[in-house]
Every structure is written in structure tokens, then in C-alpha cells.
């Protein structure tokens, strides 16, 4: 005669089913957690360059490469000291200028003397010189006033030159012809990660 299984016996059928259900639940939770992490990382890109954290959603299934370019300090033509932090975004599957965007952060040691309107006019003049059909729009970028200049070349490719100010001494430029620039302009957030800027 086989003795009856006790309730606390790990070999009892009810305890085996409970353990099996627990393992299944843990497995499902792990799959969901990994899927959630993947979806967040796939849609939102975040890179630290110098003292700034740059994040945006390119909203694409393309394989984009995001690479900090360089950081340097130099004198501007007007004699002010400028720190530059750059970021380049490229489409790995289209190795050309048509698949590139650049984000530049320029930190001056004095307030920026020119206006956004002046900067937009200069970008539009450059596009005119390059024989582009130009449109200028003023809009909010990263919660701040900004501009977007579009230049359309003879092949119909749209090139962008956009800009805004983080503060009175820091400006941001976003240039290139990567189609995802439109999404970057809608979602970009730049935050300073340190108080002293180093």
C-alpha cells in the first residue's frame, strides 16, 4: 500500500503544479520585462556628450549609429571662447551624406549676440547659394523657441538646418538630411548633467 502524500510534501501533485505555475509566471514576467526594455531602448536614444545628456526618439526601424564626434574649446571669430560638443547620427545602411544628421552644442563665455531670426536668415542664405528651394519656420524645439530651415535640392532631398538656445550663452544646431531629423526635432531633450560644466 502506498502511503498518502502529506500536504507539505514537495512531491505531492498539488505542490508540483504550484511550482510549475510559479516557474511559468516568472518566465512570462521575464519575457515581458525584456520586451518592455527593448521597446523603450529601441524608441528612445540617449547619449552623454561632455556635460550634456542628449535624448530623442528617432521613431524608426532603421539601424542608426549614434556617435559623439568631439569636444573642443576654441575662440570664435569675435574672440569669445566656445566649447563645442558634437553628436553624429547616421543610417548604417545608407553610407552617404543623405543619411546623416549632426547635433552641435555651443557653449560661449558671453551671451550670444545674434538672434534666432539672424541665425535662420544665415542658414537660408547658405541654402540659396547652394541652389536649394528654401522654407523658414519658427517653432518650439526642446520646449524653447527655435527655427527650422528646409532646403530642397534638385533631386527632392530635404536638407535641414535648425537651431535653438538652451540659455543665453548656449546654442544648439541640428543639421543634415537624415529623414528622421523631423522626429528628432519633435522629441529632442538636452539637459546639463553637471553644475560646473565639466
Phi, psi and omega in degrees: 000134180274127181291146179295145178284139177279158183299325182272001183289123181295343181269356182292148182302322182292322179289324177297318180295320179296315179297319180296316179296321178298314180297319178297316181296317179296318179299316179296316179298321179295318178298316179297317180297316179295318178298319179294316178299318181296316182294324179291313183290329181287330184266331184244119178258142180217127183223139175259126174233118184059226181271017184238141171255122181249123177229149179195165177244110180282346176049055181217157173263359178293159176269100180262140175257127180246117188228120171299133182277290182192166174229130176209160177245133180208171178268137175279174179299330180276358177094359179280154175278135182230129170258130182243133175235123185242156179216132179242135180240124181229152174271113184301332184272354179228082185283078178204173178297338180290348184237045184220145172222148177230137175244124179239133176247125183241117181252114181265162178266001176222162178301146181288123185283331185275158179267166175298323180298317178298314180299319179295319179298319179295319178295319179296320178298318179298316178297322178297317179299323179278010177062048177253150171278123193247139168230144180239128178231143174252131185205173177275131175229127180056036178074012183230158176298139180205183179223155174224121175252124177254134173237123182256123181276180185295338178272000180088003179285134180267128175249143185242143168221110185232157179198159174199175182246131172286322175202187186291348180241007183226123177241155181236131174243140176231115185227159175135184180234015174297123182305331182289356177304325179303315179291322179299316179298326180286335191236356185298139174223127177239125180232143176282133184263350178219153185287318185274358176080008179240000000 
